[in-house]
């Protein structure tokens, strides 16, 4: 009987959290702007449900990084955004870019989220206490909890931020990130 209750509790908790995200939030100062240097970070992440470590410095050695922060795994807007990034990941890879999602919400579920909603396409990192999000100035307060705001960054291999885009609506994030990576790529030739 306990196994049957656990998914129901998860669903209820996810529904409550989704409702919390719909409440008014208090935002922080504006996210780090384009042109500034991206703070380095190392985080525990998951790709295709398997634990891994992610280092921004190491990823930038391969090309630009599309770093997107989202409030919480398995909430409606975050799931939509994850699906969209999953669909675009191969196109980002063709342009030499690495995609990583980072969240301070539901951090115990990033492995599952990387497999189910990110469709094994890109890594998702846990950000306990929203410390990485705070270094990028992209946090929000929801019911007394500090979470990452929905913000996308594109970071050039030299560590310079090419795109800084914050919008609670997930719809335009992927296209704005793709346009920034393409513009960077065009300048390389």
FENDAJO-V161570 format. One record per residue. RES is the residue in one small letter. OMEGA is omega in radians with two decimals (NA if undefined). BURIAL is b if it has 24 or more other C-alpha atoms within 12 Angstrom, else e. D_LAST is the distance of its C-alpha to the last C-alpha in Angstrom with 1 decimal. Layout:
<<RES OMEGA BURIAL D_LAST> <RES OMEGA BURIAL D_LAST>>
This chain:
<<x -3.13 e 61.1> <x -3.13 e 58.8> <x 3.12 e 55.9> <x -3.12 e 56.4> <x -3.07 e 56.5> <x 3.10 e 53.3> <x 3.13 e 50.9> <x 3.10 e 53.0> <x 3.12 e 52.7> <x -3.14 e 48.9> <x 3.13 e 48.8> <x 3.13 e 51.1> <x 3.13 e 49.1> <x 3.12 b 45.9> <x 3.11 e 47.6> <x -3.12 e 49.0> <x 3.09 b 45.6> <x 3.11 b 44.0> <x 3.11 e 46.9> <x -3.14 e 46.3> <x 3.11 b 42.7> <x 3.12 e 44.0> <x 3.08 e 46.2> <x -3.14 e 45.2> <x 3.08 e 43.0> <x -3.10 e 42.6> <x 3.08 b 39.0> <x 3.06 e 37.8> <x -3.11 e 36.0> <x 3.11 e 32.6> <x 3.09 b 29.8> <x -3.08 b 27.5> <x 3.02 b 25.3> <x -3.14 e 21.5> <x 3.11 e 20.6> <x 3.14 e 23.2> <x -3.14 e 23.0> <x 3.07 b 23.8> <x 3.10 b 27.0> <x 3.07 b 26.8> <x 3.02 b 29.2> <x -3.08 e 30.6> <x 2.98 b 32.4> <x -3.06 b 34.5> <x 3.06 b 32.8> <x 3.04 b 33.4> <x -3.10 b 31.3> <x 3.11 b 33.2> <x -3.10 b 36.3> <x 3.14 e 36.0> <x 3.10 e 36.0> <x 3.00 e 33.1> <x 3.10 e 31.7> <x 3.09 b 28.4> <x 3.11 b 26.9> <x -3.12 b 24.1> <x -3.14 b 23.3> <x -3.14 e 23.1> <x -3.13 b 21.0> <x 3.09 b 18.3> <x -3.12 e 18.0> <x -3.09 e 16.5> <x -3.12 b 14.1> <x 3.12 b 14.9> <x 3.00 b 18.5> <x -3.12 b 20.1> <x 3.09 b 23.5> <x 3.09 b 26.2> <x 3.08 b 29.8> <x -3.03 b 32.6> <x -3.05 b 36.3> <x 3.09 b 38.0> <x 3.07 b 37.6> <x 2.95 b 39.6> <x -2.93 b 40.0> <x -3.12 b 39.2> <x -3.12 b 36.1> <x 3.09 b 34.6> <x 3.09 b 35.3> <x -3.12 b 33.6> <x 3.12 b 30.5> <x 3.11 b 30.5> <x -3.13 b 30.9> <x 3.10 b 27.9> <x 3.11 b 25.6> <x 3.13 b 27.0> <x -3.08 e 26.1> <x -3.03 b 22.5> <x 3.14 b 22.0> <x 3.10 e 20.8> <x 3.08 e 18.1> <x 3.14 b 17.1> <x 3.11 b 17.2> <x 3.11 e 14.9> <x 3.10 b 12.2> <x -3.08 b 13.3> <x 3.06 b 15.7> <x 3.09 b 19.3> <x 2.99 b 22.0> <x 3.03 b 25.3> <x -3.13 b 28.2> <x 3.14 b 30.8> <x 3.03 b 34.3> <x -3.12 b 37.5> <x -3.14 b 39.6> <x -3.05 b 41.3> <x 3.10 b 39.7> <x -3.08 b 42.2> <x -3.09 b 40.6> <x 3.13 b 36.8> <x 3.12 b 37.2> <x -3.14 b 38.9> <x -3.13 b 36.4> <x -3.12 b 33.5> <x -3.01 b 35.3> <x -3.01 b 36.9> <x 3.10 b 34.7> <x 3.01 b 31.3> <x 3.10 b 32.1> <x -3.02 b 31.1> <x -3.09 b 27.4> <x -3.11 b 26.6> <x 3.05 b 28.4> <x -3.09 b 30.8> <x 3.02 b 32.2> <x -3.14 b 35.6> <x -3.10 b 35.8> <x 3.13 b 39.5> <x 3.13 b 40.6> <x -3.11 b 37.2> <x 3.12 b 36.3> <x 3.11 b 32.6> <x 3.13 b 32.6> <x 3.14 b 34.7> <x 3.08 e 32.2> <x 3.13 b 29.6> <x -3.13 b 32.5> <x 3.10 b 32.6> <x 3.04 b 36.1> <x 3.05 b 38.9> <x 3.10 b 42.6> <x 3.11 b 44.3> <x 3.09 e 48.0> <x 3.11 e 47.9> <x 3.07 b 44.9> <x 3.14 b 41.6> <x 3.05 b 38.8> <x 3.07 b 35.0> <x 3.14 b 34.1> <x -3.09 b 31.7> <x 3.09 b 28.5> <x 3.07 b 24.9> <x 2.90 b 22.3> <x -3.06 b 18.6> <x 3.12 b 18.0> <x 3.13 b 14.8> <x 3.10 b 15.1> <x 3.09 b 16.4> <x -3.14 b 19.2> <x 3.10 b 18.5> <x 3.13 b 19.6> <x -3.13 b 17.1> <x 3.01 b 19.8> <x -3.03 b 23.5> <x 3.11 b 25.5> <x 3.05 b 29.2> <x -3.14 b 31.3> <x 3.08 b 34.2> <x -3.07 e 33.5> <x -2.93 b 30.9> <x -3.01 b 29.8> <x -3.04 e 26.7> <x -3.05 b 25.3> <x -3.11 b 23.2> <x 3.12 b 21.6> <x 3.11 b 20.8> <x 3.14 b 19.3> <x 3.13 b 17.2> <x 3.14 e 16.0> <x 3.12 b 15.1> <x 3.12 b 13.2> <x 3.13 b 11.3> <x 3.10 e 10.6> <x -3.11 b 9.5> <x -3.14 e 7.1> <x 3.12 e 5.7> <x -3.11 e 5.6> <x -3.09 e 3.8> <x NA e 0.0>>
